């Protein structure tokens, strides 16, 4: 009889070890850690312990992700409250800079508006048509290197030291882009291409709505 025949028989007759339970004690397998022979029952216990350790590790990871998401959600909520409370365009801009640079600890934040409102701040400096076209083309926030991005120049001397950034298009309800919110860092992996953009998209939506609400 071949080993395959034994395997097929046991597969087709799972009740075999119910009838001959004492044979389980005679079946031994090599211990992957020590190399000594162990019973099949011990092997199953080792496998279960390994699975438990793996599940515990995943649970700790999930709890960590949950706590991180809760913290981010709280910061987004605080920003939303500040934007709702802002009564004019200058107050909305201050709220964005204050919360993104404070609670979110983004070292560099700037904003450019070309289709809504008017004012004397840098937010209303002239923007190249190429940048406007780029912002309009974004289907979701850009995350990645700041190298080659024209908006890096908006940060003045600090622009030369930036390594990563995210650019959030600001849109009217009809989809027309009227501005660009940019956050940047000297850390190359602060805003990386694979970064999830759910919260960034929400921030962009909130900023757009708040700015349009108080257009001068």
RADA-V486545 format. One record per residue. RES is the residue in one small letter. PHI is phi in radians with two decimals (* if undefined). OMEGA is omega in radians with two decimals (999 if undefined). D_CENTER is the distance of its C-alpha to the mean C-alpha in Angstrom with 2 decimals. Layout:
# RADA-V486545
res-><RES RES>
phi-><PHI PHI>
omega-><OMEGA OMEGA>
d_center-><D_CENTER D_CENTER>
This chain:
# RADA-V486545
res-><x x x x x x x x x x x x x x x x x x x x x x x x x x x x x x x x x x x x x x x x x x x x x x x x x x x x x x x x x x x x x x x x x x x x x x x x x x x x x x x x x x x x x x x x x x x x x x x x x x x x x x x x x x x x x x x x x x x x x x x x x x x x x x x x x x x x x x x x x x x x x x x x x x x x x x x x x x x x x x x x x x x x x x x x x x x x x x x x x x x x x x x x x x x x x x x x x x x x x x x x x x x x x x x x x x x x x x x x>
phi-><* -1.50 -1.07 -1.12 -1.16 -1.13 -1.07 -1.15 -1.11 -1.13 -1.14 -1.45 -2.28 -1.09 -1.38 -0.97 -1.33 -1.24 -1.39 -2.22 -1.05 -1.17 -1.26 -1.05 -1.20 -1.54 -1.43 -2.13 -2.35 -1.27 -1.29 -1.12 -1.65 -1.78 1.52 -1.31 -1.38 -2.28 -1.28 -1.11 -1.14 -1.08 -1.05 -1.12 -1.11 -1.07 -1.09 -1.12 -1.09 -1.10 -1.13 -1.10 -1.08 -1.12 -1.13 -1.09 -1.11 -1.16 -1.13 -1.06 -1.13 -1.12 -1.10 -1.10 -1.09 -1.10 -1.13 -1.13 -1.13 -1.08 -1.13 -1.14 -1.04 -1.12 -1.16 -1.11 -1.08 -1.08 -1.12 -1.05 -1.08 -1.12 -1.20 -1.15 -1.31 -1.16 -1.81 -2.58 -1.10 -1.10 -1.19 -1.11 -1.09 -1.09 -1.11 -1.09 -1.10 -1.14 -1.36 -1.19 -1.43 -1.69 -1.05 -1.51 0.95 -1.49 -1.18 -2.38 -2.35 -2.60 -2.54 -2.31 -2.17 -2.29 -2.24 -2.64 1.30 -2.77 -3.14 -1.86 -1.44 -1.09 -1.05 -1.94 -1.11 -1.07 -2.10 -1.08 -1.03 -1.12 -1.22 -1.06 -1.15 -1.10 -1.07 -1.14 -1.42 -1.21 -1.52 -2.64 -0.97 -1.35 -2.29 2.80 -1.14 -1.53 -1.09 1.45 -1.58 -1.10 -1.18 -1.08 -1.19 -1.18 -1.63 1.14 -1.10 -1.16 -1.01 -1.21 -1.78 -1.29 -2.13 -2.57 -2.77 -2.20 -2.16 -1.89 -1.23 -1.80 -2.26 -1.34 -1.05 -1.43 1.75 -1.23 -1.44 -2.15 -3.07 -2.51 -1.80 -2.13 -2.14 -2.47 -2.60 -1.33 -1.43 -1.15 -1.92 -1.17 -2.19 -1.78 -1.00 -1.54 -1.09 -1.13 -1.96 -0.99 -1.19 -1.11 -1.11 -1.14 -1.10 -1.08 -1.10 -1.16 -1.10 -1.06 -1.10 -1.15 -1.17 -1.15 -1.17 -2.00 -0.95 -1.28>
omega-><3.14 3.14 3.12 3.13 3.11 -3.13 3.14 -3.14 -3.14 3.10 -3.09 -3.11 -3.11 3.14 -3.07 -3.08 2.99 -3.13 -3.11 -3.06 -3.10 -3.14 3.11 -3.14 -3.12 -3.13 3.13 -3.14 3.11 3.06 -3.10 -3.11 -3.07 -3.13 3.14 3.14 3.12 3.13 3.14 3.10 3.10 3.12 3.12 3.11 3.11 3.14 3.13 3.12 3.12 3.12 3.12 3.12 3.11 3.13 3.11 3.13 3.13 3.13 3.10 3.13 3.13 3.11 3.13 3.10 3.13 3.12 3.12 3.12 3.09 -3.14 3.13 3.13 3.12 3.12 3.10 3.11 3.13 3.09 3.13 3.13 -3.14 3.13 3.11 -3.10 -3.11 -3.05 3.09 -3.04 3.14 3.14 3.09 3.14 3.12 3.13 3.12 -3.12 -3.07 -3.07 -3.14 3.11 -3.11 -3.08 -3.12 3.08 3.04 -3.02 -3.09 -3.14 3.06 -3.00 3.03 -3.14 3.13 -3.11 -3.11 3.04 3.12 -3.13 -3.08 -3.12 3.11 -3.13 -3.09 3.04 3.13 -3.14 -3.12 3.13 -3.13 3.12 3.10 3.13 3.12 3.14 -3.13 -3.09 -3.08 3.07 3.05 -3.10 3.06 3.04 -3.14 -3.09 3.08 -3.13 3.11 3.13 -3.07 -3.13 3.10 3.13 3.14 -3.12 3.09 -3.09 -3.14 -3.09 -3.11 -3.08 -3.13 -3.13 3.12 3.14 2.96 -3.12 -3.07 3.08 3.09 -3.00 2.97 -3.12 3.12 3.10 -3.14 -3.12 -3.13 -3.14 -3.12 3.08 -3.04 3.03 -3.04 -3.11 3.02 3.13 -3.09 -3.07 3.11 3.10 -3.07 -3.02 -3.09 -3.10 3.07 -3.02 -3.09 -3.11 3.09 3.11 3.12 3.10 3.11 3.12 -3.12 3.13 3.12 -3.12 -3.12 -3.13 3.13 -3.13 -3.05 3.13 -3.13 999>
d_center-><56.77 53.58 50.39 48.74 51.46 50.70 46.97 47.78 50.31 47.95 45.26 47.85 49.40 46.71 49.50 51.20 49.76 50.60 54.18 54.12 51.68 53.62 52.71 49.08 50.35 52.00 48.90 47.29 44.27 43.28 40.88 37.93 37.94 41.66 43.24 45.83 46.73 45.23 45.86 43.64 43.01 41.76 39.57 38.02 37.45 35.74 33.48 32.65 31.91 29.53 27.73 27.62 26.15 23.43 22.68 22.79 20.28 17.84 18.62 17.95 14.51 13.78 15.35 13.30 9.96 11.98 13.31 10.15 9.07 12.74 12.87 10.27 12.14 15.31 14.64 13.90 17.08 19.06 18.23 19.31 22.49 23.27 22.97 25.19 27.66 27.93 31.27 31.34 29.36 29.70 28.37 25.24 24.63 25.35 22.94 20.06 21.09 21.80 18.63 16.13 18.32 19.15 16.83 13.64 15.72 15.10 18.36 19.19 18.91 21.31 22.20 24.71 26.51 29.08 29.67 29.82 31.85 33.68 34.03 34.95 31.68 29.68 27.50 30.43 31.24 32.04 29.22 30.08 30.32 28.13 25.21 25.92 26.01 22.72 21.02 22.82 21.70 17.93 16.74 13.19 12.04 12.94 10.77 13.01 16.33 18.52 21.55 23.56 21.78 24.61 22.64 22.52 26.19 25.49 24.70 28.23 29.04 25.54 24.35 26.00 23.90 20.42 18.33 14.97 14.09 12.36 14.97 14.91 18.03 20.08 22.07 25.03 25.18 26.91 24.14 26.05 24.00 25.61 23.37 20.39 18.15 17.08 15.18 15.93 16.29 18.76 16.18 15.52 12.10 10.76 9.55 9.60 10.19 7.81 4.65 3.19 6.05 7.30 7.98 9.08 11.30 12.68 13.54 15.19 17.08 18.26 19.37 21.19 22.96 23.96 25.36 27.23 28.68 30.35 31.38 34.62>
